[in-house]
Each structure stands twice: as C-alpha cells, then as structure tokens.
C-alpha cells in the first residue's frame, strides 16, 4: 500500500471515532425500551388492561396495539376494549365486552367497512406491539353472534 492509502484509511478511522464520541456526548437521555413484537393469546392479552401500571393493549383485526391510558386505561371511556380483541365491537361501533375475542371476519359488509376505518385510525395513532393468536373458542364464539 502506498502512503495515500494509509492516509485515507487513517482519516476514515479518525472520522468514525469522532462521530462516535460526539454521539455519546450529546445523548443525555437513556435509550428507550425496544418493543419486540410477539403473539398474544386472549389470556395473555387480558394482562394489558392498563391495571397495575401496564400500558393498555387493544387488538384490531389481529394486530395488537399499545394504546393510550387516557382513553383506554382503567375508568376511561374505552377501557372495555383494553386487553381484548375488540374488532367486532369497533366494527359495530359498540362499547362493551360481549363480542370481544370473537372472529371479526364474519361481520356484515357494512361493519367490515367501519372496522377498516378503525384499523386505519389505530395504525396512524398507535404502535403495533404484536399479533393476536386466535384459538378454537374465538371462532366458535363468532358463530353465536349476529354479523
């Protein structure tokens, strides 16, 4: 290698070290926790209602979102949706738990359109943290409900 190549390599190394040390000096706050998406069964999702300081989670069309305590936390307007797959309720624009954790694909066309709008709102506003894992009761419950 000639002298020019050694100088070039040296400049790259010095530049990288300078950028690294400047980044470390300017970072004053801790790095936020990283969420690793995972699957949630109905029983696991039920642990995320906002009780005991947890962040409320709501499942919409199979995607689990971390939502705000302001609306979905204990004692707030939409807490009935926290800790469950609330797709059927959102599609029917009903607050409650009687149709939670039930297959949303059996909804009427009109309700599916409304549910699509809700899903867009959730995707625009909240961070997805995983996916809902349905079991046999999820599909069986839907068969007993009106579309």
N, C-alpha and C positions, 0 to 999 in steps of 0.2 A: 504494500500500500504506500501511496505517496503522502507527502505532507498535507496536501489539500484534503485528502480523505480523512486523515486523523483530525484535522481541524473541524471538518463538517460533523463527524461523529461526536467530538467534544462539545460543539455548540448545541447539538440536539440533546445530549445528556444534561448539560447545564440548564438549558431552557426547560426541559421536563422537570428537573429538580426545583427550579424557580417557581414554576406554575404550581407544583405540588405543595411547596411550603406556603405560598400565598393563599392557596385554597384552605389549608389547615389554619392559617392565622385568621382569616376572615370568617370562618364558621364559628359562630358563638352559641348557636342553639344545637341541641342534640339531634341526631338524625332520627326522623320519625320512624315509628314501627312500620315494618313492611308487612302487608297482609298477603298471605299465600292462599289463593283461592282453594276451596275444598268442597266436597259434597256434604250436605246436611240431610239427615233423616228428619222426619217430623219430630221425633223425640229430642234430637239434638237441637233443632231449630227452636223448640219450645224453651230452651235456656236463654234465649236472646229476646226477652220482652222489655228490656230496659230496667228490670228489677236488679237490685244489688249492684248498681253502678254499671251494668253491662250496656253496651250500645245496642239499641233495638235493631233487629233484622226482620225484613219482610221479603217473602218470596213472591215474585210476579212472573208467571209463565216459565217457571223453572229456574229463574235467576234469583239468587239471594242478594239483597242489597242492605248495606249498613245505612240506616235512616236516622233522621234527627230525633233527639229526645224531646224536642219542643212540640212535635206533633204526635209522635208515636210512643213516647215514654209513658210511664205509669201516670194515670189520672188525666191524660191528654186525649184529645178528640179521637185520634185514630189508633189508640193503643190496642183495640180489638184486632188490628192487622199485624201487630208485632208478634214475632215468634211463630208465625204460621205461613203457609202458602195461602195468600189472600186473593188469588186470581179470580175466583168465582165472584167474590164479594165486590171486587173492583169492577169487573165486567158488568155486574148488575147494579152498580152504584148503591150498594147497601153496606152499612157498617154493622158488623156482627161476627160471630164465630160459627154459626150453624152450618155454613157451607165451606169452611176452611179445610185445607188439606184434602181437597177432592179434585179430581181431574177436570181441568178447565176446558179441555178440547171438546167437551160435549155441550158447551154453551151454544145458544142460538147465534145466528149470524150477526144480529144487531149487537148482542152482548160481546161477541168476539171483537167487533169493531171498536167498541168502547174500551175493552181490555187492551187493545193495541195502542190506543191513545194513552192509557195509563202507563203502559210499559215505556213508551217514548218519554213521558214525564220523569219516570223513575231513572231511566238511563241518562237523561240530561242533568238530573239533580243529585243522584246518589251513586256511591261507589259500589260496584258489584264485588262481593266477597266470596262467592261460590255458587253452587247449584243445588237444587232440591232433588233428593233421591226418593222417588215415589215407591210405595210398597203396594201390596195387593189391596189393602183397605182403601187406599187412595182412589183406585179405580172402582171398587165396589161401592163406595160412598156416593160417587157421582151418579151411579145407576139409579139411586133412590131419590135424586133431586131433579127438579124441573130445569130444563135447559134455559 
